[in-house]
């Protein structure tokens, strides 16, 4: 058994478990903290944002200056926001057999995984999680599309420009892995790969392992997963409620966030 952690965010897990000849992804949260480095997208025209001065570099590099704005001494990227994706270089994501989703907060990166990595497997989650995640994804896409940018800054992501970037971007996680938001076609295609499951429903995977979702009480449709073979069992505990009337506990579940027991 091997476990790979593909997310650096503590509350937006994305793990891959290799267990009994099956490769299972456990959640695929999307780290959106990268948008703090971009100019906001106002729904109403803002004269203050539109008149911000360009960032002036010490060496006078005009190529980079066009993509950055200076606001109160801090430098922001003047482009559509981009997001920090789960790690893709650690293993071949096209080999993933199934994706298990615990709650809608941990599903926002699904279109990046299913549509741009060669993924051909199945996604399992509950119906409330699917419907709420669909609303969140569509809202994100529509918000970004309704406030288009006149220009797109691209030169700042090249390796030759790294040494010239402001300190806030130099200290960020590998900015070359940041990607623009997916579109509505990606959302629909990704969600078409979802197979709905109910609490305590037992699902066989290739005759090798059995997966079972149990209510976690964290949110509508949220669940913890039990992955078991004939002689071994793995419990994936996501965000869970501390109220004993909510979660459906079984065989030593503990109230942890994103734990694998």
NORHU-V631849 format. One record per run of one state. SS is the DSSP state (alpha for helix, beta for strand, coil for the rest). FROM is the first residue (numbers start at 1). LEN is the number of residues. If there is no record, write none. Layout:
((SS | FROM | LEN) (SS | FROM | LEN))
//
This chain:
((coil | 1 | 1) (beta | 2 | 4) (coil | 6 | 9) (beta | 15 | 5) (coil | 20 | 2) (beta | 22 | 5) (coil | 27 | 4) (beta | 31 | 1) (coil | 32 | 1) (alpha | 33 | 5) (beta | 38 | 1) (coil | 39 | 8) (alpha | 47 | 4) (coil | 51 | 3) (beta | 54 | 1) (coil | 55 | 7) (alpha | 62 | 4) (coil | 66 | 2) (beta | 68 | 4) (coil | 72 | 2) (beta | 74 | 4) (coil | 78 | 4) (beta | 82 | 3) (coil | 85 | 8) (alpha | 93 | 3) (coil | 96 | 2) (beta | 98 | 3) (coil | 101 | 3) (alpha | 104 | 3) (coil | 107 | 3) (alpha | 110 | 7) (coil | 117 | 5) (beta | 122 | 4) (coil | 126 | 1) (alpha | 127 | 20) (coil | 147 | 8) (alpha | 155 | 3) (coil | 158 | 1) (alpha | 159 | 6) (coil | 165 | 2) (alpha | 167 | 4) (coil | 171 | 4) (alpha | 175 | 3) (beta | 178 | 3) (coil | 181 | 3) (alpha | 184 | 8) (coil | 192 | 2) (beta | 194 | 3) (coil | 197 | 5) (beta | 202 | 4) (coil | 206 | 3) (beta | 209 | 7) (coil | 216 | 7) (beta | 223 | 6) (coil | 229 | 4) (beta | 233 | 5) (coil | 238 | 21) (beta | 259 | 2) (coil | 261 | 1))
//
